[in-house]
Every structure is written in structure tokens, then in C-alpha cells.
């Protein structure tokens, strides 16, 4: 780890470089890193954080918000120091800036600014001539992350413009001359329409699910086709389980019962990265899907036999073995969890 930089009272940027000085794998703008840390004497934990740095910068930067009960974010804020070693996987993710000449709309809320900030860095470095909208929502001016950085980047774009919303009631806004774009209140369909975003734009959204659902709906109502609206979600996806009545969501947890606590649960560690669960594998489990369900990790499946690919899941690290060969193999870097087991320690993006 190279150094840490406070961005707001709750957000700190962590700059990472290689221990041996070798070049780091280059990331595409919008991708994320998965980190594995061991907070205190707890079990290892894996979390994913978007890269907020300029692609090709030679180092990585992630910007972490300290959550009130966040075991990993609290550890990164309180315990990690320059010179510490952190295990990371290579950059990954499909939420990336598309090449082309179409207008670009970068929409974020809170710490969701990180992946679209990397996209803004790429556009500014090229002094891209495309029209670019930077639309960001923050609670107030103290939580407005990367404010000065985005101003500088937008100034390098021939057709860059910013729209900032503060949602906290009563927050006093005293904008500078170049901050007349800051407004009080949440984004609405009307305020978005006033920005005159063209229907041929590509929009990239990152923030809480409700925020993205609402803003995505507004953009579709203004003429953007669904395939031009790209979103990034780091929480677990909603479950998709056919024939099962919807039940209240249960927080993911360690599996209960003798399979979890007895001597058979001594296999390789399986980590569900989005859900924050790491637990040992037991040969008594039928599949990775079976283990996920025992932990109440939200799952997506239909056939459970390797046919439909509904359960396809990205593999952050590690290897798996199929208990039954799927009808067609999934794409490289993914696994069908309904018919597979870990071949060693594995981290799944689930």
C-alpha cells in the first residue's frame, strides 16, 4: 500500500502499488478490485471496490466509505497503514466506458461516484469532444466527494457540464462562481429533462439500487433505450428462484447445523464476496448453490442441472469442479453454481 488520502469525513482513498515494482495490470474505466483482508482475529473477508483512479496511472486507487457497521470498511479506515500488504485480484467487471462518439452521461450518488470518476478521468485525458454530463447527488457539501477533482477534469472537456444535487434539508449552499450548477433537493424527472440529455447518449449509473431504478426510469422516459443505460451494483442481486413464494429478506449468515459446525466442514474456504460471507466447504453439500442457500445468500437459478445458465456467477479467484458437466460451458471466468463444487479456496461474486 502506497498511501491514504482522506476525501470527506467518511471516505478515504487508498492508493495501491506492486511490492516488487512490476507494472500493475491496466484496468478499464469503471472496473473494480476485489480485496482480501483479515480484520483482527476474524476470518478473512473479501470486498469489491471500484477503481477511482485514472486508467493507466500506474497505481490503483480505491475510495472506501466507512459504514457504521462495516467490518471491512472500518478495518481499512482504522487499521491499514502505508506499507501494509493487501491481497487483491486483477481488475474485473463489465461496467466500463464504451468507445465511440455518442454523448456520455455519468450519474452517481454518494460513493457511487467512484467508477464513473474513472470514466471521467479517461474522457478528460483524451480531451474527448463528446458532450459529457456529470450528474451527482450528495447529502451535503461535506459529503460531496471528489468535488475539486471533478471540477478540474470537466474543465478539460470541450463539452463537459455538471449538475450537483444536495439532498440534506437546510444545507446552506454558498457555491463559487464556477459552482452555479449546485442545486438543493433530489433529482426529479423534470430536473433531468431540463438537462436536455439526447436519446442517443450512453448513460452510466452507480449508486443505491432505488436511486438507479428511479433515474433509469426517468432516462428511459426521455427516450434512452434500455441497452444505452448501464448500471453497477455491488450489493447482492435479488433472488430469482422459480416456484418459491417471496419471503422477507434474511441477512446472509454462516450456515447453521452440524454441517457447518462439525468436523466435516474443514474443506476449502468459499467466499460470497457481495454478501460478505466466508465459510468452509463441506463434502456433504451438493453444490455451491446449496451452500449459498444455507447461508441465505440471494441466489438465482431455474433448472439446477446446468442447462439454463440462470445461476451463472463470476469467479473472483480460485478454481471449481463440475459435479455434472453443464450442457454448455459458461463464459471464461464464470461458473454455474448449481452443479459445481470448489476445487480449492474460491471467491464468488455473489
JOLINDA-V383774 format. One record per backbone hydrogen bond with DSSP energy under -0.5 kcal/mol. NH is the residue of the N-H (numbers start at 1). CO is the residue of the C=O. If there is no record, write none. Layout:
NH,CO  NH,CO
This chain:
2,15  3,15  5,13  7,11  8,11  9,142  12,64  13,5  14,62  15,3  15,13  16,60  21,18  31,28  32,92  33,49  35,33  35,47  36,87  37,35  37,45  39,37  40,38  42,39  45,37  47,35  49,33  51,31  52,61  53,61  57,54  60,16  62,14  63,50  64,12  64,62  66,10  67,65  70,67  71,69  74,70  75,71  76,72  77,73  78,74  79,75  80,75  83,1  84,81  87,36  89,34  92,32  96,94  97,29  104,131  105,202  106,133  107,105  107,204  108,135  109,206  110,137  112,109  113,110  114,111  116,112  117,113  118,114  119,115  120,116  121,117  122,118  123,119  124,120  125,121  126,122  127,124  128,123  132,159  133,104  134,132  134,161  135,106  135,133  136,134  136,163  137,108  138,165  143,140  144,141  145,143  147,144  150,146  151,147  152,148  153,149  154,150  155,151  156,153  157,154  160,157  161,132  163,134  164,181  165,136  166,183  167,138  168,139  171,168  173,171  174,172  179,176  180,177  182,179  183,164  185,166  192,188  193,189  194,190  195,192  196,193  201,198  202,103  203,201  203,228  204,105  205,230  206,107  207,232  212,208  213,209  214,210  215,211  216,212  217,213  218,214  219,215  220,216  221,217  222,218  223,220  224,219  225,199  228,225  229,226  230,203  230,228  232,205  240,299  242,301  244,241  245,243  253,295  260,257  261,257  262,258  265,262  266,264  267,281  270,279  271,346  272,277  273,271  273,348  276,272  277,272  279,270  281,268  283,264  285,282  288,337  288,340  289,337  291,287  292,288  293,289  294,290  295,291  296,293  297,292  301,240  312,309  313,335  315,333  316,314  316,347  317,347  321,341  323,339  324,339  327,306  328,306  334,331  335,313  337,311  337,335  339,336  340,337  341,321  343,319  344,319  346,269  347,317  348,271  349,314  350,348
